[in-house]
Amino acid sequence: MEGSIFAAVLLPLALAVIMASLGMSLTPEDFKRVLVKPRGVSIGLLNLVLLSPLLAFAVAHAFSLEPALAVGLVLLGASPGGILANLLTHFARGDTALSITMTAFSSLAAVLTVPLFLGLATAHFGATRLDQHVSMPGVVARVLLITVVPLAIGLWLRARHPRRVAEIGGTVRRVTAVVFISAVAGVIVAEHDRVLDNLGAVAIAAVTLNILAMSTSFTIARLVRLDSRQSTAIAIELGIHNAVLAIAVGATIATVLTVPAAVYASFMFIPAGLFAWLMYGRNGASPPQTEFGEG
C-alpha cells in the first residue's frame, strides 16, 4: 500500500516540483538563443535523444542484464537531462545557459522519446511480462503531466512574478535537491530487496553508461568544434539524467523498471563530479562566454 502511494502520488509530485523549479529558472532569451545560435543545443539534444538511449541498449547487452532491468536502463537512457546537471555545469565553469536550455528542450522532447524507446526496448529485449502494462498513450500522458505541465507553470510564474521568483531562487534550488534525494531514497527503501539483489550488475552497468555517455558526448562536441565550456555542459547533461522521471514512469508500469534509475542516481555524481572538478580548472583559463552555439 505504501509503495503504491509512493509511486502514484509522491513520485509524480516530487518530479513536478523539480520541473516547476526548472521552468522558474528559464527566460524567453533561453529559447531565443536556440533560434539565433542553434549549433550547441542541437548537438547536445542529438546526444541526449539518440546517443544516450542507444548507448543504454549497448550497455544492457554488454552486461547481459535480465530483460526487465535492460528495459529500465534504456528508459533511463531515454530520459532527459536532470536539473542538477545545471548546477554541476555551473560548478565546472561550463556553459550554464546551454545546460539549462538542453534540460528544458529534452524535457519537452521526452513526451516522444521516453515512450518510443520504452516500447522499442520492451520488444527488443523480449520483456513479455511488461507488454500488457505498457500503454504508449498512457506513458505519453504521464510524461506530459509530470514534466511539460509543471515546466510551463514554472515559466508562467517567472514571467508573471520575476522579482519574487528571483528572491526565492536559492531556496527553490535547495528544495529541489532535497526532493530529488528523497525521491531516490524512497525508491531504494521501497525496493531495497530488489536493489540489493541486482546491485552488482546494475551498478557496474549504470556507471559504465554514465562514463560512456559523458566521454562520447564530450568527444563529439569537441570534434564539431564546440568550445570547452559548451562541451562540458553537453557531457554533464549526458551524465546527469532525470532519474526521477525514469523512476516515476517505471513505477507505474512495473517496479523492477525503477531499479536501474535508482542505482544510477546513487552513483552518477561520482564520475560526473570528478569530471566537473577536472573541467573547473580547465575552463577557468577559457575566455568568458556570453552566448552559446558557436565554436
Phi, psi and omega in degrees: 000314180297320180297320181291322177295319179299313182291321188275331187240303189291317180297308177301323179295317178299316180294322178299319178298316180298315183289324177296322179294326175296314179301324180289345179266355184263152175230163177304332180296328179299323180279327179294325181299329180297324180280325184281315182225083192273352192297314182299310183290329178295315178296317180298315181292324177297320175298317184291313189272345181237305183299313185300309178294326178293321175297322178297319174303312183296317181293319178300320177292315184300325182258008176049047178294148176296153190311312183295320179291324177297317178297319178298323179292320178293321176303317177296314181297331180274352181285153183289174175295152182265154183295333178290343173297328179295319180292319180291324176296319177298317178298322182280004183061032176275185180278093185294324179298318177296317180299313181298317181293320177297318179299316181295310184290324177291331176292322176293317181293338182300336177302330179259315188290320182296309177298322182299305184286332174297316178293317179297317181292320179301317179287317185295317183270001177065036179279071188298330181292340180273339186307318185287346182258344184269104175251112184302315177300323179294319178295317178302314181297318180296314180297320179299314185289327186259359176235298188293316182296308178294328175299316179296322178296318177298318177299317181296318180297318179297319181289325185277323184228063186300320182293316180295319179296320178297323181294323184262009184304314180297317179297317179300318179297320179293318178298320179299316180297318180295318179298317179299309181299319180295320180296315179294316179298322179298319178294316181298319179292315182294327184243033188300323180296313181292321179297314181294321180297329185248011188300315184303300184295316184289321181297315180295318179296318182295315179294321177299315178300318181299311183291317179299315182296316181292313184292319181292315181292324177296317180297316179299316181299319179290323180296328178268015170071029167282150183281178186297321181292318178294317180297323176298314180299316181294316181297315181293325177299324178284340182268338182242087179280164175281080183297330181295324177296314178300320179292316182295318179290314181299322182295333181277351180253302177200131187298335179298334179292341182278343187298309180302319181293320179294317179293317179302314181297332180284334187247343192296335183284346180289298177293323180294321179293320177296320178296316180298319179297318178296316183285339178303313179290319182292317182285342179296334181269355182280152178294148179300150183230132182253341179229156174245164173110359177232142181271000000 
